Amino acid sequence: MAAKAIKADMAIINGKVITVDKNFSIRETIAVRDGKIIAVGRNDDVKGVIGPKTEVLDLKGKTVLPGINDSHLHGASLGGIKPPLGLDLSYPKVKSIRDIADELRRKIETVHKGEWIRGFGWDPGYLEECKSDPRRIPRKWDVDPVSPDNPVVLTDFSFHNLLANSKALEMAGISKETPDPEGGEIERDPDTGEPTGIFKELSAIGLVSKVIPPYTRDQKREAILSAMRELNAEGITSFTEPGLGPGGDAFQGGLMGRDCSDIYRELHNEKKLTARVNIMLLFGEYGGLSFKDLQEGLWNYQVIPGLDREWLRIAQVKIFADGIPPTKTAWMYEEYRSGGNGQLVFRGKTEQDRYNELMDMIAYAHNHRFQVGIHATGDRAIDACVEGYVRATEKDPWDARHYVIHGDFTTQESITRMAAYKIGANVQTVVKWTISDYMENLIGKERSAWQWPLRSMLDAGVHIAASSDAPTMPIDWKLGIQAAVLRESKATGRVSGPEQRISREEAIHAYTMGGAWQDHMDQVKGSIEEGKLGDFCILDGDILSVEAHEIKDIRNLITVVGGRIVYDAR
């Protein structure tokens, strides 16, 4: 490679540079100027571009990857659920329902009477009482004794279930006479009909969220800045915010409200973004579950001028199709072991009405040139989404790159169609690591083994983007790679679906180029090549050769975005 006369702002030398180019080449050095890569190759290749003002990082053999693109991550929520704003109820801090009550009691001792308490992260898969009895989950009578005077809302790890205490139910006006909203459920005591405090899915959660006072604008801004600091520390340089903007925000427990997209735009204008952000728009009250919500939202939406799309992109629409398998709200062909198939979450009265609603929403967004990402986890829901994408594409072909979010139980038929029509899959391998044993109890070992059929997807040619779905799961992408490679259970170490394992290189691609493809940005980021953005992370271990069970233990040392160091553990 010929030396360039221009001098670099930054040069990285003596590294193991995993480029993730089409050949997965390994190089030694990178040079960056004005935020773009101007040279990649051997050490000798950059001697001519190193000047007296060039910042030189001698890695002494350490590994470099392209910046990680977490392509489905609730950044505002990630910052908003942490203390002091939220009560942390995640594992391993909380290991039992008793622990939840103890954490809540300690929090109430520090606040005023009548003040709302928000908690996040409880997971029945790790609560002692729930592990011994799958029907057992925390309910209002578990928290009422320690919170008689404060309204309390505690969102689970998935953000698809919310526990409200009696005071919160009173303030929201929820009683035994309150009907279930379409697409959601108010859990009730089978003997008395009284609400247990558990609300399932967005439309039901919204009944409580609408009375929760949202955080202040300053609190939201700090939450977003805090989240970016945490992401940078992990080597994450890009992420997709899946569901902000004009729609309400029941998914985030009512805490973030409607103006987070405006805050991201402010930070963009102030040049304070330290990660590249792709925002998905969510229309309608508490996420919108109807074609009318989407139609009115897109009709009234005004494109924001002057955005640097390399830093902030707003070109996607999010839709929810069904719920999640652990709560038996994913729409499945075959019943769960305890009965039920789940359903589409739209507000239609019949199954066909809800199906038609989904088809109309996909077509409308597609025709208005918006990329669509749909939350779909059950096999029947995924088939419906893929059918909608195919119909829209055949009528109006353009490079939309629509995708299925999660795609837990994608059928082989849908996999084939996704490859043929350039429909992507956004997957969360850490969830498989977390819930595989639990899923065997719900649907059986054979069906659980198929959950996230990544090998089948890649073999068929489906574009895969990997993500964390944080804060529902940890943002540690290295754990995600390990989970994809091993498919082992966190709890027992048992392997679920070994035939669906993928290689380290494929998993790395899913966290880099996969996300860039989904963003329509694969020509400018996702790999370390000349002309692309100077985004990368530097690791303390060789992710390609370390023993597979030790991948998660690799540490990120330095994160570079646009040729500027935004995190340095040294």
Buried (B, 14 or more C-beta within 10 A) or exposed (E): BEBBEEBBBBBBBBBBBBBBBEEBBEBBBBBBBEBBBBBBBEBEBBBBBBEEEBBBBEBEEBBBBBBBBBBBBBBBBBBBBBEEBBBBBBBEEBBBBBBBBEBBEEBBEEEEEEEBBBBBBBBBBBBEBBBEEBEBBBBBEBBBEBBEEBBBBBBBBBBBBBBBBBBBBEBBEBEEEBEBBBBBBBBBEEEEEBBBBBBBBBBBBBBBBEBBEBBEBEBBBBBBBBBBBBBBBBBBBBBBBBBBBBBBBBBBBBBBBBBBBBBBBBBBEEEEBBBBBBBBBBBBBBBBBBBBBBBBBBEEBEEEEEBEBBBBBBBBBBBBBBBBBBBBBBBBEEEBBEEEBBBBBBBBEEEEEBBBBBBBBBBBBBEEEBBBBBBBBBBBBBBBBBBBBBBBBEEEEEEBBBBBBBBBBBBEEBBBBBBEBBBBBBBBBBBBBBBBBBBBEBBEBEBBBBBBBBBBBBEBEBBBBBBBBBBBBBBBBBBBBBBBBBBBBBBEEEBBBEEBBBBBBBBBBBBBBBBBBBBBBBEBBBBBBBEBBBBBBBBEBEBBEBEEEEBBEBEBBBBBBBBBBBBEEE
